[in-house]
Amino acid sequence: MNEISKRNILAFITVFLWASAFPLTKIAMNHYSPNSLGFIRCSIASIFLIILGILNNIRKPKAKDIPLFFLSGALGFTLYMITFNTGIHSLTSATSSIVIATTPIMTAIAASKCYKEKINTLGWFSILLAFVGVLILLLSNGIFSINIGLVWTVTAAIVFCFYNILNRKLSSMRYTALEIVTYSMICGTILLSIFSFKSFNQLTTSKPEHILSVIYLGAFPSAIAYFFWGRALSLAKKTSDVTNFMFVTPLLSSILGFLILKEIPTISTFMGGGIIIISVIIFNLKDQLIKLLFKPSKNNYY
């Protein structure tokens, strides 16, 4: 198997595992509180990542960088898990995944401020389009209503955006993707440990399906998916060769939500979600689109 095929398989498996987290989280939320679910999921993920780290001989973090890993863990896992789990409680898998899909756009806006990365006109147009999509989700049934689940999920996307920005800083400090996610996950779990007592109490009264769902969430969408994602990125010539696979996450989560939970997306989800997905595609392909639109024709004469 060549590297391109291996990269594509790893990337697709990753987005499939991430998509599966949306309906499986809703199943787990039938028994666990958002905070307890976050602690248990991160604890299981930490165990798997530590095993992967030992097998891959990852380095220990420098003492002076540990506060950065705690900040990374707080953003990417502690706060993200709490806001994401709270939000999905009142949203469908499709709506939640569509909102989370705006994270790359939010990250680009933050990067333009933090790292002076320029966003072209087409990029700003796609950002405006994504905002329109979110407004349509808010205008469900023609009435402007602030769904508290939507607010929590947008907050989760914002929090994860800042995790991505800090992730880039840690990468520039020569830490590998596996090192960053492992130490961030461990630190996030430590911060979530304030909910450990309640988590253990809920575990003792869990049904088999709730236990299996939380084990799956910790092992696959959290630990293995991040590991596969890092491997796929390491095999790619361009980051977009891998990140473009994220376009199918809302579709996969919608299908899984229907198959597992019998969720049927609303008209506003189809309309707003479709606009958001189009905006994300335009944003990620903006450079290629500009080159295509403004490429000089061979038939032009000057």
N, C-alpha and C positions, 0 to 999 in steps of 0.2 A: 504493500500500500504506500503510495507516494505521500509527501507532506501535505499537499493541497487537500487530498481526500481525508487524511487524518485530521487536519485542521477543521474541515467542514463538519465531519462527524462529531468531533468534540464540541464544536460550537452549537450544533443542533441539539445534542444531548443536554447541554447546559441550559438552553432557553426552554427546552421541554420540562426540565426539572424545576426551573424557576416558575414556569406557567402552572405546574402542578401544585405549587405552594399555595396558590390562591384558594382553590376549593378545599384542599386538605386543611388549611388554616381555619376555614369556616367550620369544618367538622370538629377540629380540636377545640374551637371556641364554644362548642356546645357544653363543654365541661370546665375548661380552664379559663381563668381570668386573663386579660391581656398581659399583665405583668408576669404572672406565673408561667404562662406559655412562653414568653420571651426568655425567662431564665432557664426553663427546661430545654428549650430548643437550642439556645446558645451553649448550654452545658454539654449537650450531646455533640454539637458541632465542634466544640473545643477539643473533646476527647478524640474525635476522628481526625481533626487537623493536627493534633499533637502526634498521633500515630503516623500520619502522612509526612509530617515534618521530620520525624526521626528517620523514616525510610528514605527521605530525600536529603538528609544531612544539612538541614537549614541551620544558619548561624544564630547565636543568641543576640538579642538586641543590645545595643550599647546603653549603659546606665543613663546617660544624659538624654537618650531618646525615649525612655520609658514614658515620661509625661505626654509626649506626642502620641504614643500608642494608646494611652488611656483616653486622650481626646478623640482619637480615631475610633476607638471602641465605643465611646459614649455616643458619637454621632452615627456611625454606621450600624451599630447593633443595639445598644441600650435604648436610645431615643427612637431609633427607627422601628425596633420591634414593638415598643409600647404604642407608638402612633399608628403603625401599620395594623397591628392586631386590633386596636380599638376601632379603627376606621372600617375595616372589612366586616365588622360585626353587623353593620347596617347597610352594606353595599353588596351587589352581586360580584362574582369573580371577574366578570367582564369589565364592569365599571372601574373596579379597583385597579386592575391591570392596566387599563387605558390611562388612568391618572398617573400611575407609577411610570408609564412609558414616557412621560414628559421630563423625567429626570435628566436625560442627556442634554435637553435644551436648557434647562435650568443651570446645569453644570457649565455649559458654554457661556451663558450670561455671566455667571460668577467668575469664570476664567478670564473673560474679557476685562473684568475689573481688577482681578488679582494678578493676572499674568500679562495684561495688555494684549490679549489675543483679539484680533479684529473679527467682527462679524459683518459680512457683506449685506447688501440690500435684500437679497433673496433669503438670507438667514433671518433678518428682522421680520420679513414678511411671514415666514413660517412660524416665528414666535407669536406674531399677532394672530395667525390662523389657529394656533394651539389655544390661545386665550379665548377665541370665539367658540371653540369646541367645548371648553370648560363652562362657558356661559350657557351653552345649550344644555349641558348636563344639569346646570342649576335651574334652567327654565323648564323643568319637567312638567308636562301637562299644561304648559303655557303660563305657569305661575312661578314667579321668582321665589325659590325656597332654599334656604341654607341647610342642606343635609349635613348634620353634624359628622356623619361618617365620611362625607366628601372633604370636609374641613380637616379632619384627622389625617386622611390619606394624602391630601395636598401637602400637609405639614411633613408627612413621612417622606414625600418626594423631595422637599426642600432640605430636610435633614440629611438625606442620602446624597444630595448634591454637594453639600459641604464635606461629606466624607470623601467623595470623589476628588475634591480639590486637595484635601489633606493627603489623600492616597498618592496624588501626583508628587507632592512635596517629599513624601517618604521614598517614592521611587527615585527621585533625583538624589536621594541620600544613599543610593546603591542597595536598597533593600529589594528583594525579589517579591513577586506577587504573592507567593505562598507564605513568605515571611510576614508580609504586611497583614494578610487576612488572618493568619494564625495568631499573631500577637494582639491584633485588634480584637479578634473574637474572644480571646482569653481575658483581655482587659474589660471588654463589654460584659462578659459573664460575671466578673468580679463585681462590677458596678450593679448588676442586676441581682446579686446575691442577697440584697436586702429583702427580696421577696422569696427567699429560699424556704423559709418556714411554711409559708402559705402554699408554696409549690409542692412541698413534700406531703402536706395534708391532702391536697387535691389529687396527688398521684395515688395515694392509698385508697381513694374511692373511685378511681378511674375504671371505666369499662375497657375491655380489650381493644375495641376500635379506637378509643381515645389514646390509649398508650401507643398503639401501632402508628397512629397518625403523627404523634409528636416525635416518635423515634425517626419516622420517615423524614419529617421536616428538618430535624437536626442533622441527620446523616446525609441526605441527598440534596435538597435545594440549598442548604447552608454550606456544608463541608465539601462534598464531592463536586458539586456544581462550580464552586469557586475555584477548586483545584483544576478542573477541566477547562474552565474559562482562561485561567492563567497559562495553561499548556497550549491552548488554541492561539492565544495572543503571541506566545513565544514562537509559534510556527508561521505566523502571518507576516507578510512583507509590509502590509498596511493595516493599521488598526481597524479601519472601516471594513476590511475583508471579514472581520469577525463580528464587529458591533452591528453590522447590517442585519445579522440574524435576529436581533432583538425586535425587528419589525413584526415578527410572527408571534411574539409572546401574547399580545391581547387575543389574537385569533385562537391560539392553543388553549389559553385559560378559559375562553368563552366555550369552546368545545368540551373541555373537561368539566366545566361548571354545569353544562347541560347534561353530560353523561353521568356525572357523579351525584349532582345535587338537583338535577332537573330544573336548573335556572333558565328562564327565557328572557333574553335582553329586551328592554323597552325600546320604543321608537326613539326616545331621546338618547338612549345609549347607542343605537345604530347611527343616528345623525351626528351627535357630538363626538362619539368615539371614532367614527369614520373620518371626521375633519381632523381630529387630533392625530390619528395614525398617518393621514396624508401629510400633515404638518411635520411630523417626525421624519417621514421619508424624505420630504423636500429638504429639511434642515441637514440631514446626514449626507444627502447627495448634492448639496448646493454647489459645491465646487465643480463636480462633474457636469451638472446641468448648465452652469454658466459657460463652461468650455464648449459644450455642445451647442448652446444657443448662439454664442458669439464666435464660433469657429468660422474663419473666412472660407467662402465657397471657392472651389477651383475654377468655377465659371465666371468669377468676378474679374472684370478688366479695369485697370486704372490708367 
